[in-house]
Amino acid sequence: MGKNKLKRFSDNARFDHVIEHTDFQDQPKPKGKWQSEIFGNKNPVVLELACGAGDYALGLAEKYPNKNFVGIDIKGSRIWKGAKVAKKESIDNVRFLRLLIDHLDDYFAPGEVSEIWITFPDPHLKVRNRRKRLTSPKFLKIYKKIASDSCTINLKTDSPSLYKYTLEIIEQEKRNIQKRVDDVYVERPDDKDLTIKTFYEKMHLKNGRTIQFVSFSAH
Ligand SMILES: C[S@@+](CC[C@H](N)C(=O)[O-])C[C@H]1O[C@@H](n2cnc3c(N)ncnc32)[C@H](O)[C@@H]1O
């Protein structure tokens, strides 16, 4: 492993903004305690899944100081980037959790999450990998376990295939679409929530890709 990565991993271990699944081998997980123990307030908890460097979690956290944001990704070196920004800019309402999304319900209690953002997840185009798509029925079932009654799931993607697949799954799973934007930067160029740009999104925009968005009910 490169020196750079090792340094980031050791930084993560002492950063206040980073929580790692490995921290909980000998102690209880923060399930049900995100507001009371992690954030120390009663504000709603919003997740950014597959957050990478957590650009969305950070962008939303600055706009919504009365909400708590948790960026979740399995890659520690990416989370490190977001944690560095949070520390430098003293953004207190954001944390980063290094975790496989598959285990979300070990870390969040039923109803604990009020909103979920999924930003530019890998589309896993091969049919044999469809269960890895973060909007597959397998994952929607996990999100449902931790979602509040009014929880919304927001997907932003550059992949027409993942977008189409997600629209099909929304129908199949009888969820309600709350907002559908087939071309974010043509239809909603001034929408402050939809136009926060992630690292991957900036690359996709450079390559002329169309960015699509859909939000739907978690239940
Ligand atoms: C294409 S990147 C997008 C990162 C970021 N959202 C952005 O737009 O810049 C996808 C991210 O999903 C994470 N990821 C994929 N599957 C995951 C899983 N099951 N659990 C946790 N992270 C996952 C990867 O580690 C990677 O950082």
The ligand as an SDF file (V2000), in Angstrom:
LIG
                    3D

 27 29  0  0  0  0  0  0  0  0999 V2000
  -18.2110    6.3630   -8.7880 C   0  0  0  0  0  0  0  0  0  0  0  0
  -17.7830    6.6630   -7.1220 S   0  0  0  0  0  0  0  0  0  0  0  0
  -18.7560    8.1070   -6.7650 C   0  0  0  0  0  0  0  0  0  0  0  0
  -18.2060    8.9020   -5.6150 C   0  0  0  0  0  0  0  0  0  0  0  0
  -18.9170   10.2320   -5.3240 C   0  0  0  0  0  0  0  0  0  0  0  0
  -20.3140   10.0400   -5.0060 N   0  0  0  0  0  0  0  0  0  0  0  0
  -18.7850   11.2110   -6.4610 C   0  0  0  0  0  0  0  0  0  0  0  0
  -19.7770   11.4210   -7.1800 O   0  0  0  0  0  0  0  0  0  0  0  0
  -17.6830   11.7710   -6.6270 O   0  0  0  0  0  0  0  0  0  0  0  0
  -18.6850    5.3850   -6.3050 C   0  0  0  0  0  0  0  0  0  0  0  0
  -18.3040    5.1910   -4.8360 C   0  0  0  0  0  0  0  0  0  0  0  0
  -19.1620    4.1870   -4.2810 O   0  0  0  0  0  0  0  0  0  0  0  0
  -18.4550    3.4660   -3.2900 C   0  0  0  0  0  0  0  0  0  0  0  0
  -19.1670    2.1960   -3.0980 N   0  0  0  0  0  0  0  0  0  0  0  0
  -19.6100    1.3590   -4.0600 C   0  0  0  0  0  0  0  0  0  0  0  0
  -20.2890    0.3230   -3.5100 N   0  0  0  0  0  0  0  0  0  0  0  0
  -20.2650    0.5210   -2.1650 C   0  0  0  0  0  0  0  0  0  0  0  0
  -20.7920   -0.1990   -1.0480 C   0  0  0  0  0  0  0  0  0  0  0  0
  -21.4950   -1.3200   -1.2180 N   0  0  0  0  0  0  0  0  0  0  0  0
  -20.5630    0.2950    0.1790 N   0  0  0  0  0  0  0  0  0  0  0  0
  -19.8480    1.4420    0.3570 C   0  0  0  0  0  0  0  0  0  0  0  0
  -19.3280    2.1670   -0.6580 N   0  0  0  0  0  0  0  0  0  0  0  0
  -19.5400    1.7170   -1.9000 C   0  0  0  0  0  0  0  0  0  0  0  0
  -17.0550    3.3440   -3.8950 C   0  0  0  0  0  0  0  0  0  0  0  0
  -16.0900    3.1010   -2.8980 O   0  0  0  0  0  0  0  0  0  0  0  0
  -16.8910    4.6980   -4.5890 C   0  0  0  0  0  0  0  0  0  0  0  0
  -16.2250    5.6410   -3.7670 O   0  0  0  0  0  0  0  0  0  0  0  0
  1  2  1  0
  2  3  1  0
  2 10  1  0
  3  4  1  0
  4  5  1  0
  5  6  1  0
  5  7  1  0
  7  8  2  0
  7  9  1  0
 10 11  1  0
 11 12  1  0
 11 26  1  0
 12 13  1  0
 13 14  1  0
 13 24  1  0
 14 15  1  0
 14 23  1  0
 15 16  2  0
 16 17  1  0
 17 18  1  0
 17 23  2  0
 18 19  1  0
 18 20  2  0
 20 21  1  0
 21 22  2  0
 22 23  1  0
 24 25  1  0
 24 26  1  0
 26 27  1  0
M  CHG  2   2   1   9  -1
M  END
$$$$
